[in-house]
Amino acid sequence: MAYKNPLMPFSPVEPGQDADLRADLAAFIQSDRFPCVGAKSALGLDQLSSVEAGDFLSDDGDALIHQKLSLFGRELDPHTMPFKTFVCGFDHAPAMNERAFETALWDRLQRLHEIDLQRGVAWAENVSHDPASADFGLSVNGVAYFVIGLHPDASRAARRFCRPALVFNSYDQFEQLREDGRYQAMQKVIRENETEVNGSINPMIGTHGQRNQAAQYSGRQVGDDWKCPFQFREPKQA
């Protein structure tokens, strides 16, 4: 049976989705320790899509993630619905420190890129493929995303979820919010919420498009000398 939020019921669970994951997400997003008002809006508007992908340390679920995320990306239209989020949840796993989580996160994202390569899909034109760039965005099936990693041993409460998970937010969504003036207001509220819960603003989170994006994905605090393990490759020409 699909999880039912008494205030904002979810749509029926589709193949690959899991009622327990959606219940976990609803409880986490609605909690006071979660600062992102965009995700809260996506949940409230029933615009949060999710998929279960098994073992976070295995590539067995990568094809399913790619398939579901590609379907999600085709339906995106930030002009009509700016708050849409895709969450990929994984099995409850043994304790994993932040560095190990970061490694696994980039393994999963690298595999999504490799699936694109196998299908001859080009990188999204509106973002850089250089992970050292402030304009970097992960491209999956030609759509650019900013990725947020969640896991039980995250040092920040806002990233401390009961299981490993990857949150995909459309890059165009951020751009649209910035163009219509809502991004700055949202950022102010998020930072106020983050300070209230953690006592400070997350030092790894910067203004969209103004600092290294890839360094923010895992949530681990890293220095300026951090090197992203992601490797971009051009798709083979037919």
N, C-alpha and C positions, 0 to 999 in steps of 0.2 A: 504493500500500500504506500502511495506517495505521502511524504510528510505534509502535514497541513498546519500552516501557521495560522493561529486564530485571528490574526489581524490581516495578514496578506497571504492568502493561500497560494502555494506553488501550482504550476501546471502539472499534469500527470507526468510521471517519470517515463522517459523514453529509453529505448535499448541503449545500454552502455551507461545509463545514469543509475544512481543508487539513492534510495530514500534516506539511508543513514547519513550519507555525505551531505545531502541537502539540509537535513536537520542540524548537523554539525555546523554547516555554514551559516544557517539562519541564527543559531544561538551565538556564534562568534561575532557575526556582523552587527547584531543587535545589542551586543554587550557594550558597556561603558568604556572598556579598554580598547575598543576598536575605533580609531579616529576618523576613518575616511567616509565623508558624507556622500561621496559619489557612489560607493559600494552600497551604502545604506539606501540610497535612492534607487539603485538598480534592483535591490531586493524588494523594496516597497512597491516598485512599478512592475514587478514580476518579469524583470529583464535580465535575470541571472541564469545562465546556462551552466550545466555541470556534467562531468563525465568521470567515471571511475576507471583507472588505468593500471591497477594491480601494483606490482612491486616497483618502488621508486628507483631501485638500483638495477633494474632489468630493462632491456629494450623491447620486451614482449608487447607492451601496450602502446608503443610509439605510433604504430600505424593507425590505431584507433584514435589516439589523440589528434593526429594529423587530419583524419577524416572528419571528426566532429568539429575541430577548430576551423577547417575549411568551410564546412557548412555554415558555421556561425559567421565567418567572415563575409560570405556571400550576401548575408542578410543585413549587414551593417549599413546604417545610414545616419551618421551623426547629426545631420540637419533636422531629422524628424524625431530621433530618439537618442539623445547624447549619453544616456546612462545604460550601457549594455556591457556586461562582463561575462567572461568565460572562465570557469574554474575547473582545473584538472586535479582530482584528488587521488591519492595513492593509499595503499594499505597502511595500517598502523605498523610502524617499523621499530626495530631496536633503537636505543638511544643513538643519536647522530649529532655530533657537534657541528658548529656553524661552518667550519672549513669543509667537513665531509659533505654537508648538505650543499654547499656551494659547488663542489666538484660534481655531485650527482645532478644538480640543476643544469649545469652547462652540458653535461653528457646528454640529458634529455633534449635540450634545445639544439645541440649539434645534430642529433639524429633527425629532428624535424627538418632541419636545413638539408640534410642528406636525402631525405625523402623528396623534397622539392627538386633537388639536383637530378635524382633518378627520373623524375617526371618532366624535366626540362623547364621548370618554372623559374622565371627570372625574379630577382630581388625587387621588393617594392620600390617604386621610383621616388617616393617622397621621403625616404630615410637613407642614411648612410649604412653601408655594410661593414664599416670599420668600427669595431667595438671600442676603440679609444676616442671616438668622436662624440661630441655632445649631441650630434644629430643621429646617432645610432638608434635603430629600432629593429627588433627581431621580425624578419619577414617569413610568413608562412602562407603558402599558396598565393603570393603576391600582395598580401595585406600586412601592414606594419603594426607591431604591438609593443607595448611596454609591459614587461613581465615582473610580477611581484612574487617572491618566494615566501612560503609560510611553513613552519615546522615546530614541533614541540619544544626544542631547545634553543629557540631564537632568543637573543638577549633583550630585544625590545618586545614589550607586551603586544604591540600592534601586529607583530609578525608571529606570535606564539600561538599556533593552531594545534589541535589535538593530533594531527597527522601531517605528513608532507603534502603540500599542495602548491600548484602554480596558478597564478591569476593572470589572465591575459586581458589587457585593456587596449582598445584601439588607439593608435597614434593620432589618427584623424579626429578621434573624440576629444583628445586634449587640445588639438589645434582649434577645433570648433568652439570649445569652451573659452579658449583664450581670445578668439576673435570677437565673441559676443559679450566679453567682459565678466563671465562667470568664474573663470579659472582663478583669478586673483582672490575673489571672495571665498571660494571653496578652500584655497590654499591657506588663507588666514584662519578659517574655522578648524581645518585639519591640524594646523600647527598649534593652535590653542588647545585642542583636545589632546594632542600628543604631549604637550608640556604638562597638562593636568595629570595625565596618567603616569608618565615617565619622569617628570621633573625637568625635562629638557626636550628640545626639538631633535629629532633623529639627525645626527651629523652627516649621514650618508644620503639624505634626501634633499635634492636641490630643486630649483625652479625648472620646470619643463623646458628642455632645449638649451640650458645654460651651464650644464656640467656633464661629466661622464655619466651617461645613462646606464651602461652595462654594469658599472660598479654598484649600482643601486639594486640590482635584481635580487640578489640572495639575502640582503639585509645584514650581512656581516660587515662590520666596520673595517675598512681597508685604507691604506695610505695612498699617496699620489703615485707611488711606484708600482701599484697593483697592475698586473697584466691579465687581461681576460683570456681564458683558454679557448674561446670560440674561434674557429677558423672558417672564414668565408671562402667559397669556391664558386667559380662561374659554372652554370649548367652546361652540359655538353650540347653542342649543336647537332640537330638531327641531320 
